[in-house]
Amino acid sequence: MKPSRLLLALLGGLFGVAVVLGALSALQVSVPAALGSLWWSLLLALLLLAGLDAFRLRRQLSPQLARQLPGHLPLGRWSEVRLSLENAGRRTLRLEIFDHLPDGMAGEHLPLSVELPPGESLDCGYRVRPLLRGHFRFQRCEIALPSPLGLWQGRRYLALPGETRVYPDFARLYGAQLKAVDVWLGQLGVRQQPRRGLGLEFHQLREFHDGDSLRQIDWKATARKHTPIVREYQDERDQQILFLIDCGRSMRSQDGELSHFDHALNACLLLAYVALRQGDAVGVATFAGERPRFLTPVKGSGQLNQLLNAVYDLQTTRQPADYAAAASLVLARQRRRALVVVVSNLHDEDDEELLAAVRRLGHRHRVLVASLREEVLDRLAQTPVQGYADALAYCGTRDYLDARDRLHERLVAQGIPLLDARPGELGPELVGRYLAWKKAGVL
């Protein structure tokens, strides 16, 4: 509880009067004695009123408060939190409300200033923006409650527990349900490559149309129907896709507001959404984290929720990437042939260990290595050199990039597919490569 501006103003006024009366007395100016008595009376009356007002404030009931918190929040996006208040007292309350946000969340429109008539309820809200993924707990809410006479302001801390999960930015995934998949992918910059040959899975028989290949004709059906009948194929379904995500120190680099790891999760979820729509099974495995995780590839739209629940609280560590252990995990848990997408930020020290691990995986699975490239390095490499410090930065950057390029060349020379992309472009690049392979029937 602290004094309000009104009480401070009244005390300041009485103090000013006391200074004037003291100055007049020092200057031996005649002052009526009744003024001094009146001043003391006013001071005593103010103190009594302030004490009574403080007593009434302590006995005053706090308004009933409830928080409506979304169960899931997308990382980096603004979401609304609603507060419900109910005044069970007999007078109008003018309140300031401040909700205590957990670390890792930014707030907007706090504190809230509301006026609540007696016996009525009110809904208000503010916005939060998660800066980190994971499980977050809200503990309490703080209100500033004025006293009946307005001489004091009490601070009440109301226990208001709540929990929410912050997922990768999945809002665009669910928003895409309203669009045709091809149109949506086109807006993201994904271009499907032309089909080479036929798909691998039979779809149906139909009549011959202009443009159909003679190889598609089913001669037995043609003989029965006495008209040309062709066999129509579709892209093979029921493929297995497994994301192998690096949670080590190389993924802690920051590009904009998101780390490389968050960009990688968003890209994997984007490809998972597309692959599940294509009828394929999707799973995920992690390495170099606090503990390895493995989610078996499964088909169906519900698998996207399982993926979100499996990765939403993943955090990077300072451990180096152990590609040998990651390969052993996949080979032990993933028996069926799959497309294994290794997502990491490759450095030159990963050379021999990475090559050995990818070769082991390649004996049973098809492997795609996706490496994230730091945008800041591209900018440094293109910055004009204007001094000694700039020359050192340029030479260091070029040496680092050349070493990584040599690693990429070795991977390609070994016949290992490689995708080198900026963090923000990784999602569309992955989807484009997946669709091209699926059309070509090489998965």
C-alpha positions in Angstrom: 0.0 0.0 0.0 1.3 3.4 -0.9 -0.1 7.0 -0.7 -2.0 8.3 -3.7 -1.3 11.5 -5.5 -4.3 13.1 -3.8 -2.9 12.4 -0.3 0.6 13.6 -1.3 -0.9 16.8 -2.7 -2.9 17.5 0.5 0.2 16.9 2.6 2.2 19.1 0.3 -0.4 21.8 0.6 -0.3 21.7 4.4 3.5 21.7 4.4 3.5 24.8 2.2 1.1 26.6 4.5 3.3 25.6 7.5 6.4 27.1 5.7 4.6 30.3 5.0 3.4 30.6 8.6 6.9 29.8 9.9 8.5 32.4 7.5 6.0 35.1 8.7 6.7 34.3 12.3 10.5 34.6 11.6 10.0 37.9 10.0 8.0 39.0 13.1 4.9 39.5 11.1 1.7 39.3 13.1 -0.2 36.1 12.3 -3.5 35.3 14.0 -3.2 32.4 16.5 -6.3 30.9 15.0 -4.4 30.1 11.8 -2.0 27.9 13.7 -4.8 26.0 15.4 -6.7 25.6 12.1 -3.5 24.2 10.5 -3.1 21.6 13.3 -6.8 20.7 13.1 -6.5 20.2 9.3 -3.4 18.0 9.7 -5.0 15.9 12.4 -8.2 15.5 10.4 -6.2 14.4 7.3 -4.3 11.9 9.3 -7.5 10.5 10.8 -9.1 10.3 7.4 -6.0 8.7 5.9 -5.9 6.1 8.7 -9.6 5.3 8.3 -9.2 5.1 4.5 -6.3 2.7 4.9 -8.3 0.5 7.3 -11.2 0.3 4.8 -8.8 -0.5 2.0 -7.3 -3.4 3.8 -10.8 -4.8 4.5 -12.0 -4.3 0.9 -12.4 -7.4 -1.1 -10.4 -7.9 -4.3 -12.3 -8.2 -7.5 -12.7 -11.8 -8.9 -10.3 -12.3 -11.7 -9.9 -15.1 -14.3 -7.5 -15.5 -17.2 -8.4 -17.1 -20.5 -5.1 -18.3 -21.9 -4.7 -20.1 -25.2 -3.4 -23.6 -24.8 -1.0 -23.3 -27.7 0.9 -20.2 -28.9 2.9 -19.8 -32.1 6.5 -18.7 -31.7 7.1 -15.1 -32.6 3.5 -14.2 -33.3 1.2 -11.9 -31.3 -1.7 -13.7 -29.6 -4.5 -12.4 -27.3 -4.9 -13.2 -23.6 -8.3 -12.4 -22.1 -9.0 -11.3 -18.5 -12.4 -11.5 -16.8 -13.2 -9.4 -13.8 -16.2 -9.3 -11.5 -16.9 -6.6 -8.9 -18.7 -8.0 -5.9 -18.4 -4.8 -3.9 -20.7 -1.8 -3.6 -18.7 0.9 -5.3 -17.1 1.5 -8.6 -13.5 0.4 -8.9 -10.9 2.0 -11.1 -8.2 -0.5 -11.4 -4.8 -1.0 -13.0 -4.1 -4.6 -13.9 -0.7 -6.1 -14.6 -0.3 -9.7 -15.5 3.1 -11.2 -14.6 4.4 -12.8 -17.8 6.9 -15.6 -17.6 10.4 -15.1 -18.9 10.6 -15.5 -22.7 7.4 -13.6 -23.4 6.9 -10.0 -24.5 3.6 -8.2 -23.6 1.6 -5.3 -25.2 -1.1 -3.1 -23.7 0.0 -3.7 -20.1 -0.9 -2.4 -17.5 -4.7 -2.3 -18.3 -6.7 0.6 -16.8 -10.4 -0.4 -16.3 -13.5 1.0 -14.5 -15.7 -1.7 -13.0 -19.2 -0.7 -11.7 -20.5 -2.5 -8.6 -22.1 -5.9 -9.2 -20.9 -6.1 -12.8 -18.3 -8.0 -14.8 -15.9 -6.9 -17.5 -13.8 -8.6 -20.1 -10.5 -7.1 -21.3 -7.4 -8.3 -22.9 -3.8 -7.8 -23.8 -1.3 -9.4 -26.3 1.7 -11.6 -25.8 4.4 -12.6 -28.1 6.5 -15.7 -27.2 10.2 -15.3 -27.9 11.1 -18.9 -27.0 9.5 -22.3 -27.5 8.6 -24.6 -24.6 6.3 -25.0 -21.7 5.4 -21.7 -19.9 3.6 -21.2 -16.6 1.8 -18.0 -15.5 1.8 -17.6 -11.7 0.0 -14.5 -10.6 -1.6 -11.2 -11.6 -1.1 -7.8 -9.9 -3.8 -5.2 -9.5 -3.6 -1.6 -8.2 -6.7 -1.0 -6.0 -7.6 2.5 -4.9 -9.0 3.2 -1.4 -12.6 4.4 -0.9 -11.5 8.0 -0.4 -8.8 7.8 -2.9 -6.0 8.6 -0.4 -4.2 5.2 -0.8 -3.5 2.7 -3.5 -3.1 -0.9 -2.6 -1.3 -3.5 -4.6 -2.8 -7.0 -4.5 -1.1 -10.1 -5.9 -3.7 -12.6 -7.0 -2.7 -16.2 -7.5 -3.8 -17.0 -11.0 -1.9 -20.1 -12.3 -2.0 -21.0 -15.9 0.0 -23.0 -18.5 0.5 -22.8 -22.2 2.8 -24.4 -24.8 4.7 -22.4 -27.4 5.0 -24.3 -30.6 7.0 -23.4 -33.8 5.2 -21.0 -36.0 2.5 -23.4 -37.2 -0.1 -20.7 -38.0 0.8 -20.7 -41.7 0.5 -24.5 -41.8 -3.1 -24.5 -40.6 -3.9 -21.4 -42.6 -2.9 -23.2 -45.7 -5.8 -25.6 -45.3 -8.0 -22.9 -46.9 -6.0 -22.8 -50.1 -5.2 -25.2 -52.8 -1.9 -26.8 -52.0 -0.3 -26.0 -55.4 -1.3 -22.3 -55.1 0.0 -22.1 -51.6 3.3 -23.7 -52.5 3.6 -21.3 -55.4 3.2 -18.3 -53.1 6.0 -19.7 -51.0 8.3 -19.9 -54.0 8.1 -23.6 -54.5 8.1 -24.8 -58.1 7.3 -28.4 -58.9 9.7 -29.9 -61.5 8.3 -31.6 -64.6 7.6 -35.3 -64.3 10.2 -37.6 -65.9 8.3 -40.8 -66.9 5.5 -42.4 -65.1 4.7 -42.7 -61.5 5.3 -46.0 -59.8 1.8 -46.7 -58.5 -1.2 -47.7 -60.6 -4.2 -45.5 -60.2 -7.0 -46.4 -62.7 -8.0 -47.3 -66.2 -9.5 -44.7 -68.5 -10.1 -44.0 -72.2 -7.2 -42.9 -74.4 -6.9 -39.1 -74.7 -4.8 -36.9 -77.0 -1.3 -36.6 -75.5 -1.2 -40.0 -73.9 1.8 -42.3 -74.5 1.4 -45.5 -76.4 3.2 -47.2 -73.5 0.2 -46.5 -71.3 -2.2 -48.5 -73.4 -3.6 -51.6 -71.6 -4.0 -54.0 -74.6 -6.2 -56.5 -72.7 -8.6 -53.9 -71.6 -8.5 -52.4 -75.1 -9.5 -55.7 -76.6 -12.4 -56.1 -74.2 -13.8 -52.6 -74.7 -13.0 -52.3 -78.4 -11.6 -48.8 -77.7 -8.2 -47.7 -76.6 -7.8 -47.9 -72.8 -4.8 -46.6 -71.0 -3.4 -47.3 -67.5 -3.1 -44.1 -65.4 -0.5 -43.9 -62.7 0.0 -41.6 -59.7 3.0 -40.7 -57.6 3.8 -43.5 -55.2 2.4 -43.1 -51.8 3.2 -44.5 -48.4 6.8 -43.4 -48.4 8.7 -43.0 -45.2 10.3 -39.6 -44.3 12.5 -39.1 -41.2 13.9 -35.8 -40.2 17.2 -36.1 -38.4 17.7 -32.8 -36.6 20.9 -31.5 -35.1 20.3 -29.9 -31.6 24.0 -29.1 -31.0 26.0 -25.9 -30.8 26.2 -25.4 -34.5 22.4 -24.7 -34.6 22.6 -21.9 -32.0 23.5 -19.2 -34.7 21.0 -16.4 -34.9 19.5 -15.0 -38.1 17.0 -12.3 -37.3 14.7 -13.1 -34.4 15.0 -16.9 -34.9 17.9 -19.2 -34.4 19.0 -21.7 -37.0 17.3 -24.4 -35.0 14.0 -22.6 -35.1 14.3 -22.1 -38.8 15.1 -25.8 -39.2 12.0 -26.8 -37.2 9.8 -24.5 -39.3 11.2 -26.0 -42.5 10.8 -29.6 -41.3 7.2 -28.9 -40.3 6.5 -27.3 -43.7 7.8 -30.4 -45.5 6.0 -32.7 -43.1 2.7 -30.9 -43.9 3.2 -31.3 -47.6 4.4 -35.0 -47.3 1.4 -35.9 -45.1 -0.9 -34.4 -47.7 0.8 -36.6 -50.3 0.0 -39.7 -48.3 3.5 -40.3 -47.0 4.5 -41.1 -43.4 6.6 -38.6 -41.5 8.7 -39.0 -38.3 11.5 -37.2 -36.5 14.7 -38.0 -34.6 17.1 -35.7 -32.8 20.8 -35.8 -31.9 23.3 -33.8 -29.9 20.5 -32.6 -27.6 19.8 -33.3 -23.9 18.5 -36.7 -24.8 17.8 -38.2 -28.2 14.1 -38.3 -29.3 12.6 -40.6 -31.9 9.1 -40.4 -33.4 8.3 -43.3 -35.7 7.0 -42.2 -39.2 3.2 -42.4 -39.4 0.7 -41.3 -42.0 -2.4 -39.1 -41.5 -3.1 -35.5 -40.7 -3.0 -36.2 -37.0 0.7 -36.9 -37.3 1.4 -33.2 -37.6 0.1 -32.6 -34.1 2.3 -35.5 -32.9 5.3 -33.8 -34.5 4.5 -30.5 -32.9 4.2 -32.1 -29.5 7.5 -33.9 -30.1 9.6 -30.8 -30.9 7.9 -27.8 -29.3 10.1 -27.9 -26.2 13.4 -28.9 -27.9 16.3 -26.6 -27.1 19.8 -26.5 -28.4 22.8 -27.5 -26.3 26.6 -26.7 -26.4 27.4 -30.3 -27.4 29.1 -31.0 -30.8 27.2 -32.9 -33.4 27.7 -36.6 -33.0 26.8 -37.9 -36.5 28.0 -41.5 -35.7 25.5 -41.7 -32.8 22.8 -40.2 -34.9 23.3 -42.8 -37.6 23.3 -45.6 -35.1 20.0 -44.3 -33.6 18.3 -44.3 -37.1 19.6 -47.7 -38.1 18.4 -49.2 -34.8 15.0 -47.6 -34.8 14.1 -47.2 -38.5 14.0 -50.6 -40.2 12.0 -49.7 -43.3 13.7 -47.8 -46.1 13.1 -44.0 -45.7 14.2 -40.6 -46.9 16.4 -39.4 -44.1 16.7 -35.6 -44.1 19.7 -34.6 -42.0 19.3 -30.9 -41.0 22.4 -29.3 -39.6 24.9 -26.4 -40.0 27.9 -28.1 -41.5 31.4 -27.0 -40.6 34.8 -28.1 -42.0 35.5 -30.1 -38.8 32.5 -32.3 -39.5 34.3 -33.8 -42.6 35.2 -37.4 -41.9 32.6 -38.2 -39.2 29.8 -36.9 -41.4 30.9 -38.7 -44.5 31.2 -42.0 -42.5 27.7 -41.6 -40.9 26.0 -40.7 -44.2 27.6 -43.7 -45.9 26.3 -46.0 -43.2 22.8 -44.5 -43.5 23.0 -44.7 -47.3 23.2 -48.5 -47.3 19.6 -48.8 -46.1 18.0 -45.4 -46.6 18.1 -42.5 -49.1 19.8 -39.5 -47.4 19.5 -35.8 -48.0 21.8 -33.5 -46.2 20.4 -30.0 -45.6 22.9 -27.4 -44.4 22.0 -23.9 -43.2 24.2 -21.1 -44.4 24.6 -17.9 -42.2 23.3 -14.8 -43.9 25.8 -12.7 -42.0 28.7 -14.5 -43.7 27.3 -13.8 -47.1 27.0 -10.1 -46.2 30.6 -10.0 -44.9 31.9 -11.7 -48.0 30.2 -9.0 -50.2 31.1 -6.0 -48.0 33.7 -3.6 -49.6 37.1 -3.7 -47.9 37.9 -0.2 -46.6 40.5 -0.8 -44.0 42.7 -3.2 -42.1 39.8 -4.5 -39.8 37.6 -5.0 -42.9 40.4 -6.9 -44.6 40.8 -9.2 -41.6 37.0 -9.8 -41.4 36.9 -10.5 -45.2 39.8 -12.9 -45.2 38.5 -14.8 -42.2 35.0 -15.1 -43.7 36.4 -16.3 -47.1 38.6 -18.9 -45.4 35.6 -20.2 -43.4 33.3 -20.3 -46.5 36.0 -22.0 -48.7 36.5 -24.7 -46.1 32.8 -25.4 -45.9 32.6 -25.4 -49.7 35.3 -28.0 -49.8 33.2 -30.2 -47.4 30.1 -29.7 -49.6 32.1 -30.7 -52.7 33.3 -33.9 -51.0 29.8 -34.8 -50.1 28.6 -34.3 -53.7 31.6 -36.2 -55.0 30.6 -39.2 -52.8 27.1 -39.1 -54.5 25.4 -37.6 -51.4 22.6 -35.2 -52.2 23.2 -31.8 -50.6 21.0 -28.8 -50.0 22.8 -25.6 -49.0 20.3 -22.8 -48.2 19.8 -19.7 -46.1 17.6 -20.3 -43.0 14.6 -18.5 -44.3 14.7 -20.3 -47.6 15.2 -23.8 -46.3 11.5 -24.8 -46.1 10.6 -24.1 -49.8 13.9 -25.6 -50.9 13.2 -28.8 -49.0 9.7 -29.0 -50.4 10.9 -28.4 -53.9 13.5 -31.2 -53.7 11.0 -33.6 -52.2 8.4 -33.0 -54.9 11.0 -33.3 -57.6 12.2 -36.7 -56.3 8.6 -37.9 -55.8 7.7 -37.0 -59.4 10.8 -38.7 -60.7 10.1 -41.8 -58.6 13.5 -41.9 -56.9 12.3 -42.0 -53.3 
